[in-house]
Amino acid sequence: MPEELTPRERKVLEAVVQAYIETAEPAGSRTIAKRFPLGVSAATIRNTMSDLEERGYLSHPHTSAGRVPTDQAYRAYVDSLMWRPSVSAADRDHLERALSGDAGVIEGILRKAAQVLGVLTHELGVAVAPSFDRAVLERLELVQVSSERLLMILVVRGRLARTLFVQVATQLPPEAVAGVSLVLNERLSGLTLREIRATLRDRLRDSGGRVRGESELLNIFIEEADQLFDLPTDDQSVVLGSAQMLAEQPEFHSNEQMRTLLELTERRDLLRESLRQRSHGGLTVTIGNEHDDPRLAAFTIVTASYRLGSLAGVIGVMGPTRMPYDKVLALVEHTSRMVEELIT
């Protein structure tokens, strides 16, 4: 707990933060006295709130007699004052139902996880896929889904999967697809995706040609190695849920604030840089002005990292600094553990 705060100051600060989170209205001393059993008078609470304002924990809107928490107050609340509940059985069931069925396929897991976190917390769900550049290929599967399209499934060490489509000019016989799959597995398994991109042409130089269509398909892999064995593009690596949940909150009722929100959701590069640096930090909470980029000063980002061997990413939420931190932190941490279990 902040050492400079007395027990009474801590109780009053916690009450003001909770009241403001619940109502989005500045909290006055009488309101706090009525809603919270602090055992002191409204006058004592008023004096304590004044002291907290002088210390930078509360601010005083000009149009209201009440106070609102500052970023410093939210930080003290998160670090020392709040009690973090366990995730409810209903929310656990919701998460399990939403995430079932995509075990091992990271894109699908993250997309659903970000969506359901947004629904459960009423914030914007966010996630960053792990960097696959150093991932080691375990096996590769090719599935013919149409006359001009193959589905390629890359399974990297730890059984984490990526999927993408390969376009072909003409329909290939099944034996050609099977033959190319066999060659690719024999010559590429055990290599990192970076090594595959750099050496694929040399590794496939003398292969193929035994069955009609094999050479043509192998040539597609040689010519498009940089795309087929590359990690996701920067924009694709950031997964966002629906911004509608945030748009319904009081902080975004003005056109200016809504425009700021929409600009941020379109700036995947800004969010990517802010989120990627958290991939080795466990549960991380960055509040308002704690962000390095001033464009994020009106927001809190809560994330938890997930890992699979050398691969790491994050899952979490982004919202206004006024958020139910106790519930959000519990849900984000629980979801990150679920994501980690599913990708293994």
Buried (B, 14 or more C-beta within 10 A) or exposed (E): EBEEBEEBBBBBBBBBBBBBBEBEBBBBBBBBBEBBEBEBEBEBBBBBBBBBBEBEBBBEEEEEEBBBBBBBBBBBBBEBBBEEEEBEEEBBEBBEEBBEEBBBBBBBBBBBBBBBBBBBBBBBBBBBBBBBBBBBBBBBBBEBEEEBEBBBBBBBBBEBBBBBEBEBEEEBEEEBBBBBBEBBBEBBBEBBBBBBBBBBEEBBEEBBEEBEBBBBBBEBBBEBBEEBBBBBEEEEBBBBBBBEBBBEBEBBEEEEBBEBBBEBBEBBEBBBBBBBEBBEEEBBBBBBEBBEEEEBEBBBBBBBBBBBBBBBBBBBBBBBBBBBBBBBBBBBBBBBEBBBEBBB
